[in-house]
Amino acid sequence: MTESFDDIADILLGLGTVVSPAALHGQLVGQVCLGMVPGGAVWLAQVADLSGAKIEVSSRYGDQLIEWLHEVTALLADEDFVFELLLPTDDESMAERMEELASWCSAFSEGIAIAAANIAGGADFSEDTQDLFSDIVAISQLDPDSAGDDSQEVDFDELVEYVRVGVIQLSLETIAANSPDSEETYH
């Protein structure tokens, strides 16, 4: 399936909402990174909460969003590190891409908070992971009006890659922590 930013935007527009695909993706990834993979109905309820849209489980859009949930979950666990942040293409302005990256990071932080609240015994993060979270929060506060021109492409790409690799690392740490040898329990 491999949905693009525009594909998810089309689904959300079809539902009559203007929620950012990047924000929706960021929140989902934050939850999944900590091992909280919502079921289909729960996921659609979360999308409805974010978007204000009414989504039926067995509807065209509901089915597409549930399929996307499974795809994102699989990409995060993929050993070939193929996971990518869901952001607009390079055809969009730097300001728009920065705004969507900031939105993705803010929603990712919200997803982490949702998932961490469901970890039995609380969440215990390494110093590197805590640094990653701090950096993601800082990125979420980027001002798209300061984007200037497209000459900042390299800096933007480096930020996106930093977040991408950090998210993959966090996901792999969670998978290892949830292995049968681990004593941590996730609800």
Disulfide bonds with the S-S distance in Angstrom:
none
